[in-house]
Amino acid sequence: NPSPNRFQTLGQGWEKPRRLRGKLAYKAANTRTPRRPTTALPAAPPAGPGAPPGGPPGAPAASVPDPDTLYKSGLSYLSGGQYALAMQTFQEFLKDYADSDLASNAQFYIGECYYVQGNYAQAVTEYNKCIERYPSGNKLPAAQLKKGYALQELGQQTAAERELRSLIQRNPNSREADLARQRLRKLRAKTR
């Protein structure tokens, strides 16, 4: 059994990477092109006589959560069945980190939120975004597979089969291609 001191030492080793990640997130947030707010921001409360506008000097601006924290929060909400929060978190992730390695994953999981709630038409729309915006993303085969499943749920058999065949053609050795083959066999058996 490891002693508590050993865990404390391990925990202390994480402090430096956390500080560095925070600095990198701050730099990334401050080097991005500013976005125009979609809604008006509330006015700052009066600062009082003689105080500079906008708050005390040196006060930190509202910060954007780092990508890992935001992404992991979305996954946590998704696995906990809190689909509205998961979608909101993944949408925020995409707004702030659209070019990150995890962007295709976030877009895919938005589709998943709709799929598990039975909103197959919106799931197809979100999977399409994943396929079109991130054609080399690691979630491409999964997005095609689930798009095919959603199309089938919508009664669009021909479109479902086309999507599953496209998946098999694009990624023939993937796990998703194996699942697509199984689904196509079942579809053919039903139509006989």
Backbone torsions as a table, in degrees:
resi	resn	phi	psi	omega
1	ASN	NA	125.9	177.8
2	PRO	-68.7	144.1	179.9
3	SER	-79.6	156.9	178.8
4	PRO	-57.2	-34.7	179.9
5	ASN	-62.0	-35.1	179.3
6	ARG	-64.2	-41.4	178.1
7	PHE	-67.1	-38.0	178.6
8	GLN	-62.2	-41.2	178.8
9	THR	-63.2	-43.3	177.7
10	LEU	-62.0	-43.0	-180.0
11	GLY	-62.7	-36.3	179.6
12	GLN	-67.8	-29.0	179.4
13	GLY	-67.1	-20.2	-179.5
14	TRP	-84.5	-15.6	-174.3
15	GLU	-62.9	-43.6	-178.7
16	LYS	-63.8	-47.9	176.5
17	PRO	-59.8	-35.1	178.2
18	ARG	-62.2	-44.7	179.9
19	ARG	-63.3	-42.7	179.8
20	LEU	-64.4	-42.5	179.4
21	ARG	-63.2	-39.0	177.4
22	GLY	-63.0	-41.3	178.4
23	LYS	-65.4	-42.0	179.1
24	LEU	-64.5	-41.6	178.8
25	ALA	-63.6	-39.3	178.8
26	TYR	-63.1	-45.6	179.5
27	LYS	-62.7	-43.8	-179.7
28	ALA	-62.6	-41.1	-178.3
29	ALA	-67.8	-30.2	-176.3
30	ASN	-95.6	-1.8	176.6
31	THR	-106.5	-7.9	178.5
32	ARG	-73.0	153.3	173.6
33	THR	-65.8	128.1	-178.4
34	PRO	-64.5	143.8	178.1
35	ARG	-98.6	146.6	174.7
36	ARG	-76.9	135.5	177.6
37	PRO	-65.3	143.4	179.3
38	THR	-81.3	-20.8	176.6
39	THR	-130.7	157.7	179.8
40	ALA	-67.3	138.7	177.6
41	LEU	-83.1	146.9	178.9
42	PRO	-66.3	147.5	179.1
43	ALA	-68.9	145.6	178.4
44	ALA	-70.7	145.6	178.4
45	PRO	-65.8	154.9	179.4
46	PRO	-57.5	138.1	-174.9
47	ALA	-84.6	-16.4	-178.7
48	GLY	103.7	166.8	-175.6
49	PRO	-65.2	131.7	175.3
50	GLY	79.9	-6.6	-179.0
51	ALA	-83.3	143.4	178.1
52	PRO	-68.9	147.5	179.7
53	PRO	-65.6	151.5	175.8
54	GLY	89.9	8.2	176.9
55	GLY	104.8	176.2	-177.9
56	PRO	-67.3	149.4	178.8
57	PRO	-61.1	141.1	178.5
58	GLY	80.7	0.2	178.6
59	ALA	-70.5	134.7	-178.1
60	PRO	-68.9	143.5	174.7
61	ALA	-75.1	162.4	176.8
62	ALA	-57.3	128.9	-174.7
63	SER	-100.5	151.8	175.6
64	VAL	-88.6	131.1	178.1
65	PRO	-59.4	149.7	179.3
66	ASP	-68.0	155.4	-173.1
67	PRO	-60.2	-39.3	-178.7
68	ASP	-63.5	-44.8	-179.6
69	THR	-62.9	-45.7	-178.5
70	LEU	-63.6	-47.1	-178.7
71	TYR	-62.9	-46.5	-179.6
72	LYS	-64.8	-33.7	175.8
73	SER	-63.7	-43.5	177.9
74	GLY	-59.7	-44.4	178.3
75	LEU	-62.4	-40.3	180.0
76	SER	-63.7	-44.5	177.3
77	TYR	-62.1	-42.6	-179.5
78	LEU	-61.9	-49.1	-178.2
79	SER	-68.2	-22.8	177.8
80	GLY	-88.8	3.4	178.2
81	GLY	77.7	13.0	178.7
82	GLN	-94.9	74.4	-169.3
83	TYR	-67.4	-38.1	179.1
84	ALA	-62.8	-43.9	178.1
85	LEU	-67.0	-38.8	178.4
86	ALA	-61.7	-47.1	179.7
87	MET	-61.3	-44.5	-179.9
88	GLN	-60.7	-42.9	-178.5
89	THR	-67.5	-43.6	178.8
90	PHE	-67.5	-34.9	176.8
91	GLN	-65.9	-40.0	176.2
92	GLU	-63.6	-41.1	177.8
93	PHE	-58.1	-46.9	-178.6
94	LEU	-66.2	-34.6	178.4
95	LYS	-64.2	-41.6	-175.1
96	ASP	-92.9	-24.9	-173.4
97	TYR	-135.3	43.6	-175.5
98	ALA	-60.2	-22.7	-178.4
99	ASP	-99.7	7.8	-178.2
100	SER	-77.3	165.1	178.5
101	ASP	-64.8	-22.9	-177.2
102	LEU	-95.7	3.7	-177.2
103	ALA	-62.1	-42.6	179.9
104	SER	-64.1	-36.2	177.1
105	ASN	-63.0	-46.7	-179.1
106	ALA	-60.3	-43.8	179.2
107	GLN	-63.8	-41.6	178.1
108	PHE	-59.8	-44.6	-176.8
109	TYR	-68.5	-26.0	172.3
110	ILE	-62.8	-44.5	175.5
111	GLY	-59.6	-40.6	179.0
112	GLU	-61.3	-40.1	179.0
113	CYS	-58.3	-44.4	178.5
114	TYR	-68.0	-40.1	-177.1
115	TYR	-62.0	-49.4	-176.4
116	VAL	-67.0	-19.4	176.7
117	GLN	-91.2	0.9	177.4
118	GLY	82.7	9.9	176.8
119	ASN	-92.3	75.5	-171.5
120	TYR	-68.9	-34.8	179.7
121	ALA	-63.4	-44.4	178.8
122	GLN	-70.7	-33.4	176.4
123	ALA	-60.4	-43.8	178.2
124	VAL	-59.0	-43.6	178.7
125	THR	-59.3	-44.0	-178.0
126	GLU	-71.6	-38.2	175.8
127	TYR	-64.6	-38.2	176.7
128	ASN	-59.4	-40.8	177.9
129	LYS	-60.9	-41.7	178.7
130	CYS	-62.3	-45.1	-178.2
131	ILE	-66.3	-43.7	-175.2
132	GLU	-79.0	-41.1	-176.2
133	ARG	-81.4	-26.1	-175.5
134	TYR	-130.4	62.0	-174.9
135	PRO	-64.3	-18.2	176.4
136	SER	-109.7	11.9	179.3
137	GLY	-71.8	156.6	-177.1
138	ASN	-73.9	-10.2	178.8
139	LYS	-96.7	5.0	-179.2
140	LEU	-56.7	-51.9	179.6
141	PRO	-60.5	-40.1	-179.8
142	ALA	-66.6	-38.9	179.6
143	ALA	-65.8	-40.8	177.9
144	GLN	-65.2	-42.1	179.7
145	LEU	-61.1	-51.5	-177.2
146	LYS	-69.2	-30.4	174.3
147	LYS	-63.1	-43.3	176.9
148	GLY	-59.9	-43.3	178.3
149	TYR	-62.7	-43.6	-178.8
150	ALA	-64.9	-40.7	177.4
151	LEU	-61.6	-39.8	177.5
152	GLN	-63.3	-42.0	178.2
153	GLU	-62.0	-29.6	178.9
154	LEU	-82.5	-0.2	-180.0
155	GLY	81.5	13.3	-179.7
156	GLN	-97.6	70.4	-173.0
157	GLN	-59.2	-45.7	-177.6
158	THR	-62.0	-45.7	179.2
159	ALA	-64.9	-38.6	178.6
160	ALA	-61.9	-47.1	179.7
161	GLU	-62.5	-41.3	179.6
162	ARG	-60.7	-43.3	-179.3
163	GLU	-66.0	-42.5	179.6
164	LEU	-65.9	-39.2	176.5
165	ARG	-65.4	-39.1	177.5
166	SER	-61.6	-42.0	177.2
167	LEU	-59.4	-47.1	-178.7
168	ILE	-62.5	-39.4	180.0
169	GLN	-68.3	-42.0	-176.6
170	ARG	-75.9	-35.8	-175.3
171	ASN	-135.8	64.7	-170.4
172	PRO	-62.4	-26.0	-175.9
173	ASN	-100.1	8.9	-177.5
174	SER	-82.5	159.2	175.2
175	ARG	-61.2	-38.4	-179.9
176	GLU	-64.0	-34.7	177.7
177	ALA	-65.3	-38.0	176.5
178	ASP	-62.6	-42.5	178.6
179	LEU	-66.6	-36.5	178.0
180	ALA	-64.7	-40.9	177.8
181	ARG	-61.3	-43.7	178.5
182	GLN	-60.7	-44.5	-179.0
183	ARG	-65.2	-40.3	179.0
184	LEU	-63.8	-38.9	177.1
185	ARG	-61.5	-42.4	178.9
186	LYS	-64.5	-41.5	179.4
187	LEU	-63.1	-42.6	179.0
188	ARG	-64.6	-39.8	179.7
189	ALA	-63.6	-34.5	179.9
190	LYS	-71.8	-31.8	-176.1
191	THR	-85.3	-6.5	-179.8
192	ARG	-83.1	NA	NA
